[in-house]
Structures are given as structure tokens and as C-alpha cells.
Amino acid sequence: MARFKKKGKKEVPAINTGSMSDIIFMFLFFFMVITNMREATLFVRVLPPQATEIQKLEKKALASSIYIGQPMKTAMYGTEPRIQLNDQFAEVSDIKEFIEKERAARNEVDRPLLSTTLKADGEVKMGILTDIKQELREIGAFKITYATRRGKKNN
């Protein structure tokens, strides 16, 4: 009978890394496309009131958000509800300029579809919300939505 001899240890061929950079860039672009960037850093505490009959916004990109709530740093800003536009505190009189900038930043075709979302804490008094709605009415921003969280249905 014949005996087979091993001629030595066989080495595993090296992995071809030539296309690894292509794969990494494909993953990078994929995650860049599907990732949503955060709109604004919140400086106010917002826990929206509960609602049972709610609808999701179809195009969130066409909504400008106004945050209303108690500041998170109460030692620095007090405990009274404050208005936040983008990443800064504002007054009711600043809303007109904010909405005009939002309109100017949009395509002319999308401007009639713009809406304003009021993201207010459930503990905020209606007085400040009424002042904001009056200011929005003066500049012709009539589409207003309220941010809520899903509540239980009472039967």
C-alpha cells in the first residue's frame, strides 16, 4: 500500500481587502441617508398632554416647531414657562421673524403647505398659548397642530 506524506503545512490564503473601503463607504452613505437629525436641543421641559384621537403628520419636514414649557435649568431661567424657537429662548414678538425665516428657507411650492406645531407641556397655562396663536394669526400662519401623546380611551 502507498502512503501519502504531507509536504508541509498548507497556509490559508490572505483575505483580499481591496473592496473593503467600498463596502465601508456604502455603509456610511446608507446610514447618512436613513438617519434623522435631531431638530433642536430642548432647553424646556415638554411632556405633551394626552389625547385619544390623534393623527400623525404626513410631512414633518413642512412643520415648524415651537416649544413651550418650564426651563430645565430653573436656577438660571426661573420657573415660568418659556418659548423656545430652534435652539434659543424667545419672546412672543420673535415668532413673526421665526415664521418668516422658515417660509423663506422653503421652496415656493411648499410654502402653502407649511404648518406650525406647538409642542407645549401639559402644565402650561392657556394664556401663553393664546398669545402665540394670536401672533401666528397676525402673520397668516393659520395651520396649527398640537403635539400630544397617546392616551387611554374612556368608554
C-alpha positions as CSV (number, residue, x, y, z in Angstrom):
1,M,0.0,0.0,0.0
2,A,1.1,3.5,-0.7
3,R,1.5,6.1,2.0
4,F,0.6,9.7,1.5
5,K,3.0,12.1,3.0
6,K,2.2,15.7,3.9
7,K,4.6,18.0,2.2
8,G,4.3,20.6,4.9
9,K,1.6,22.8,6.4
10,K,-0.6,24.5,3.9
11,E,-1.2,28.1,4.5
12,V,-4.6,29.8,4.3
13,P,-4.5,32.5,1.6
14,A,-4.8,36.1,2.7
15,I,-8.2,37.8,2.6
16,N,-8.5,40.3,-0.3
17,T,-9.1,43.7,1.3
18,G,-9.3,45.6,-1.9
19,S,-13.0,46.2,-1.9
20,M,-13.3,46.8,1.9
21,S,-13.1,50.6,1.5
22,D,-16.0,50.4,-1.0
23,I,-18.1,48.4,1.5
24,I,-17.4,50.8,4.3
25,F,-18.3,53.9,2.2
26,M,-21.5,52.1,1.1
27,F,-22.5,51.6,4.8
28,L,-21.5,55.2,5.6
29,F,-23.7,56.6,2.9
30,F,-26.6,54.3,3.7
31,F,-26.6,55.4,7.4
32,M,-26.3,59.0,6.4
33,V,-29.3,58.8,4.1
34,I,-31.6,57.0,6.6
35,T,-30.7,58.8,9.8
36,N,-32.9,61.7,11.0
37,M,-31.0,64.6,12.5
38,R,-32.4,66.0,15.8
39,E,-34.4,69.2,15.2
40,A,-33.3,71.2,18.3
41,T,-31.7,70.7,21.7
42,L,-34.5,71.2,24.2
43,F,-34.0,73.8,26.9
44,V,-37.6,73.5,28.2
45,R,-39.4,70.5,29.7
46,V,-42.1,69.3,27.4
47,L,-44.5,66.5,28.4
48,P,-47.4,66.9,26.0
49,P,-50.9,66.3,27.2
50,Q,-52.7,63.0,26.4
51,A,-55.2,62.7,23.6
52,T,-57.2,59.8,22.3
53,E,-58.0,61.0,18.7
54,I,-54.6,61.8,17.2
55,Q,-53.2,61.8,13.7
56,K,-49.6,61.7,12.6
57,L,-48.2,64.4,10.5
58,E,-47.6,63.2,6.9
59,K,-44.8,65.6,6.2
60,K,-42.9,66.5,9.3
61,A,-40.4,68.4,7.2
62,L,-43.1,71.0,6.4
63,A,-43.8,71.7,10.1
64,S,-42.0,74.4,12.2
65,S,-41.9,73.6,15.9
66,I,-42.5,76.0,18.8
67,Y,-41.6,74.5,22.2
68,I,-43.3,75.9,25.3
69,G,-42.5,74.7,28.8
70,Q,-40.7,75.2,32.1
71,P,-36.9,75.7,31.6
72,M,-34.8,72.7,32.5
73,K,-32.3,75.0,34.4
74,T,-34.7,76.6,36.7
75,A,-32.0,78.2,38.9
76,M,-30.8,80.2,35.8
77,Y,-34.0,80.9,33.9
78,G,-36.7,80.7,36.6
79,T,-39.9,78.5,36.7
80,E,-42.2,80.5,34.4
81,P,-43.0,78.8,31.1
82,R,-40.7,79.9,28.3
83,I,-40.9,79.8,24.5
84,Q,-38.1,78.1,22.6
85,L,-37.6,78.6,18.8
86,N,-34.9,76.3,17.3
87,D,-32.1,76.4,19.9
88,Q,-32.8,79.6,21.8
89,F,-35.3,81.1,24.1
90,A,-37.6,83.7,22.6
91,E,-40.5,86.0,23.3
92,V,-43.9,86.1,21.6
93,S,-42.8,89.0,19.5
94,D,-40.0,86.9,18.0
95,I,-42.4,84.4,16.4
96,K,-43.1,86.6,13.4
97,E,-39.4,86.7,12.4
98,F,-39.1,82.9,13.1
99,I,-42.0,82.0,10.8
100,E,-40.8,84.4,8.1
101,K,-37.4,82.8,8.1
102,E,-39.0,79.3,8.0
103,R,-41.0,80.4,4.9
104,A,-38.0,81.9,3.2
105,A,-36.0,78.7,3.7
106,R,-38.6,76.6,1.9
107,N,-39.3,76.0,-1.7
108,E,-42.0,78.3,-3.1
109,V,-44.2,75.3,-3.9
110,D,-44.1,74.1,-0.3
111,R,-44.9,77.4,1.4
112,P,-48.7,77.0,1.3
113,L,-48.3,73.5,2.9
114,L,-46.3,74.8,5.9
115,S,-47.8,74.3,9.3
116,T,-46.7,75.3,12.8
117,T,-46.5,72.7,15.6
118,L,-47.0,73.8,19.2
119,K,-45.1,71.4,21.4
120,A,-46.3,72.5,24.8
121,D,-46.0,71.0,28.2
122,G,-49.3,69.8,29.7
123,E,-48.9,72.2,32.7
124,V,-48.6,75.3,30.6
125,K,-51.4,77.9,31.0
126,M,-53.6,78.7,28.0
127,G,-52.6,82.4,28.2
128,I,-49.2,82.0,26.6
129,L,-50.7,79.6,24.0
130,T,-53.3,82.1,23.1
131,D,-50.7,84.9,22.8
132,I,-48.7,82.6,20.4
133,K,-51.8,81.8,18.4
134,Q,-52.7,85.5,18.1
135,E,-49.2,86.2,16.8
136,L,-49.4,83.4,14.3
137,R,-52.8,84.6,13.1
138,E,-51.4,88.1,12.5
139,I,-48.7,86.8,10.1
140,G,-51.1,84.4,8.3
141,A,-49.8,81.1,9.8
142,F,-53.2,79.5,10.1
143,K,-52.2,75.8,10.0
144,I,-51.5,75.0,13.7
145,T,-51.1,71.5,15.1
146,Y,-50.6,70.5,18.7
147,A,-48.2,67.8,19.7
148,T,-49.8,65.2,22.1
149,R,-49.1,61.8,23.4
150,R,-51.4,58.8,23.0
151,G,-53.8,58.4,25.9
152,K,-56.3,55.8,27.0
153,K,-59.8,55.9,25.6
154,N,-62.5,56.4,28.2
155,N,-65.6,54.3,27.4
